[in-house]
Amino acid sequence: MTEQTSQKNQAQALDGIRVLDLGTFVAGPFCTTILAEFGAEVIKVEPPGTGDSLRRFGTHTDCGDTLMWLNESRNKKCVTLNLRDPKGQEVLKRLAARSDVIVENYRPGVLERWGLPWEEIQRLNPRAILVRISAYGQEGPYRGRPGFARVAHAFSGLAYLAGEPGRTPVTPGSTSLADYGSGLYGAVGVLLALRARESTGVGQVVDLALYESMFRVLDEMVPVYQQTGMVRERQGADTVNVVPHSHYQTRDGKWVAIACTNDKIFARLAAVMGEPELAAPERWGPVGHRLAERAAVNARVASWAASIDCADLLARCDAGGVPAATLYSVADIFEDPQYALRENIKTVPSRAGPVAVQNVIPKLSGTPGGIKWLGPALGEHNDAVFQELLGMTAGELDAMREAGIM
């Protein structure tokens, strides 16, 4: 039995849940991708002819769509509808009436222009759950402003922290980080709303601003500012409340992360370095002493790291119970045995040939997720969805194609 057949026959956590994906680019579609990975039937609606702009974003392939599209549209059924046409809007309503979840990530008001406000969704399907991800949320003075992840990083306070002190703020990792974070929170919202529906029998709106997922993960910055007035500034690779907790270069030119989050771990590091006296109470043993002499502590650790090769440093830290890791490139990830054992990378057949993608997380022992296929062609599932789900005839579909509705 192949893995794909096994996945088809094994129960999944979201079997029987139908999701209507009206999103574009990353945030909304990533939310529905998570749901699709765990068994939900996701029907992605795209404009005829052009499709989702994600098909053209990223590295292009011979099949005409990008690797970004193939990766992030896994397990979805793709249909086309012109939602600016009244007939297309009528079909959309029929799909909404038969869906458990509807996900969109346009500026507030777009869904209303398509004739599908929340009130209409409730009338058509009282059990439906509507996920709305927008730059600033569905209310407030900025609700109508456009925004992408980079703007969300700026507005959330995240980008202000990224970079070296006194230098230009940099991109905090992936430029799409807020899209992925908001998509994840959107999926959490769906699961919460589905759970509530079990007892109430009715759906609700999940309203999420793109910046909010990044703002939520800024640890203690909000209470610290409210209580003390302190504004956290850029610290490069360092961390505000502990030291040494940074990146250090080894003798062979590699970079490692070392994380001493408390006094006990620093004592272990001092022993590993062959200088246990550094952790004495009158020296740098207490975190307050280390913070007061941050530059000196970092310089001492950096000097030690520069005196040995990366593999030796990691072996010593591992033996001494000090958290440390190499700063990996994607090439390093492909060669690492931990990634291999956890099957974090999966090669999946696609229209562009075999493509390696990030595998599904988290791992569920009883109802695991899986990847059944990568991003489909534009309108690949038109006939299957419209005929099987809505009962439309071949003649009706031909007429819609002739009119440019599909």
Helices and strands as residue ranges (DSSP letters): H 3-9, E 18-21, H 27-37, E 41-46, G 53-56, H 67-72, E 76-80, H 86-97, E 101-104, H 110-113, H 118-124, E 129-134, H 149-156, G 159-161, H 177-200, E 205-209, H 212-216, H 221-228, E 245-249, E 255-259, H 263-272, G 276-279, H 287-292, H 294-306, H 310-320, E 324-326, H 330-335, H 337-341, E 345-348, E 355-358, H 382-383, I 384-389, H 394-402
